[in-house]
Amino acid sequence: MCPPAVRGQVALFRLRRQLAQEHVRRIRDRDLVDYGRLQSLALAKADGQGFSKA
């Protein structure tokens, strides 16, 4: 479970799924299909909304 962002914060709803290290190890090296295209579209959308690249 993720630690609270604010001290004393409690979850409104209990989530059924949690991302475990085992899951991360299984998916971390997967290739993302069309990632380059998606990245350029996301950057263009962010630029249009006034967001910085950071």
ChimeraX commands (.cxc) that place a marker at each C-alpha (Angstrom):
marker #1 position 0.00,0.00,0.00 radius 0.5
marker #1 position 1.28,3.50,-0.76 radius 0.5
marker #1 position 2.15,5.63,2.24 radius 0.5
marker #1 position -0.18,8.58,2.98 radius 0.5
marker #1 position 0.70,11.77,1.11 radius 0.5
marker #1 position -0.42,13.85,4.07 radius 0.5
marker #1 position 0.15,12.78,7.66 radius 0.5
marker #1 position -3.06,11.31,9.04 radius 0.5
marker #1 position -4.59,10.87,5.58 radius 0.5
marker #1 position -6.87,7.84,5.23 radius 0.5
marker #1 position -8.19,6.14,2.13 radius 0.5
marker #1 position -11.81,6.80,1.26 radius 0.5
marker #1 position -12.08,3.47,-0.57 radius 0.5
marker #1 position -9.93,0.40,-0.01 radius 0.5
marker #1 position -8.40,-0.71,-3.29 radius 0.5
marker #1 position -8.44,-4.40,-4.12 radius 0.5
marker #1 position -5.26,-4.43,-6.20 radius 0.5
marker #1 position -1.78,-3.40,-5.24 radius 0.5
marker #1 position 1.29,-3.11,-7.45 radius 0.5
marker #1 position 3.87,-5.44,-5.92 radius 0.5
marker #1 position 7.56,-5.71,-6.77 radius 0.5
marker #1 position 6.78,-9.03,-8.47 radius 0.5
marker #1 position 4.43,-7.24,-10.87 radius 0.5
marker #1 position 6.96,-4.49,-11.53 radius 0.5
marker #1 position 9.65,-7.04,-12.39 radius 0.5
marker #1 position 7.30,-8.73,-14.84 radius 0.5
marker #1 position 6.33,-5.59,-16.77 radius 0.5
marker #1 position 9.27,-3.18,-16.47 radius 0.5
marker #1 position 11.08,-4.32,-19.63 radius 0.5
marker #1 position 8.04,-4.56,-21.90 radius 0.5
marker #1 position 8.09,-2.59,-25.11 radius 0.5
marker #1 position 5.25,-0.12,-25.40 radius 0.5
marker #1 position 3.70,-0.27,-28.85 radius 0.5
marker #1 position 3.65,3.16,-30.53 radius 0.5
marker #1 position 5.22,4.83,-27.46 radius 0.5
marker #1 position 7.05,7.39,-29.63 radius 0.5
marker #1 position 3.81,8.42,-31.31 radius 0.5
marker #1 position 1.98,8.58,-27.99 radius 0.5
marker #1 position 4.76,10.66,-26.44 radius 0.5
marker #1 position 4.68,13.23,-29.23 radius 0.5
marker #1 position 0.88,13.50,-29.00 radius 0.5
marker #1 position 1.02,13.88,-25.21 radius 0.5
marker #1 position 3.70,16.57,-25.44 radius 0.5
marker #1 position 1.69,18.48,-28.05 radius 0.5
marker #1 position -1.44,18.26,-25.88 radius 0.5
marker #1 position 0.50,19.40,-22.79 radius 0.5
marker #1 position 2.00,22.30,-24.73 radius 0.5
marker #1 position -1.46,23.32,-25.89 radius 0.5
marker #1 position -2.67,23.27,-22.27 radius 0.5
marker #1 position 0.28,25.38,-21.06 radius 0.5
marker #1 position 2.14,22.59,-19.24 radius 0.5
marker #1 position 5.93,22.49,-19.23 radius 0.5
marker #1 position 7.84,19.40,-20.39 radius 0.5
marker #1 position 8.73,18.65,-16.76 radius 0.5
marker link #1:1,2 radius 0.2
marker link #1:2,3 radius 0.2
marker link #1:3,4 radius 0.2
marker link #1:4,5 radius 0.2
marker link #1:5,6 radius 0.2
marker link #1:6,7 radius 0.2
marker link #1:7,8 radius 0.2
marker link #1:8,9 radius 0.2
marker link #1:9,10 radius 0.2
marker link #1:10,11 radius 0.2
marker link #1:11,12 radius 0.2
marker link #1:12,13 radius 0.2
marker link #1:13,14 radius 0.2
marker link #1:14,15 radius 0.2
marker link #1:15,16 radius 0.2
marker link #1:16,17 radius 0.2
marker link #1:17,18 radius 0.2
marker link #1:18,19 radius 0.2
marker link #1:19,20 radius 0.2
marker link #1:20,21 radius 0.2
marker link #1:21,22 radius 0.2
marker link #1:22,23 radius 0.2
marker link #1:23,24 radius 0.2
marker link #1:24,25 radius 0.2
marker link #1:25,26 radius 0.2
marker link #1:26,27 radius 0.2
marker link #1:27,28 radius 0.2
marker link #1:28,29 radius 0.2
marker link #1:29,30 radius 0.2
marker link #1:30,31 radius 0.2
marker link #1:31,32 radius 0.2
marker link #1:32,33 radius 0.2
marker link #1:33,34 radius 0.2
marker link #1:34,35 radius 0.2
marker link #1:35,36 radius 0.2
marker link #1:36,37 radius 0.2
marker link #1:37,38 radius 0.2
marker link #1:38,39 radius 0.2
marker link #1:39,40 radius 0.2
marker link #1:40,41 radius 0.2
marker link #1:41,42 radius 0.2
marker link #1:42,43 radius 0.2
marker link #1:43,44 radius 0.2
marker link #1:44,45 radius 0.2
marker link #1:45,46 radius 0.2
marker link #1:46,47 radius 0.2
marker link #1:47,48 radius 0.2
marker link #1:48,49 radius 0.2
marker link #1:49,50 radius 0.2
marker link #1:50,51 radius 0.2
marker link #1:51,52 radius 0.2
marker link #1:52,53 radius 0.2
marker link #1:53,54 radius 0.2
view
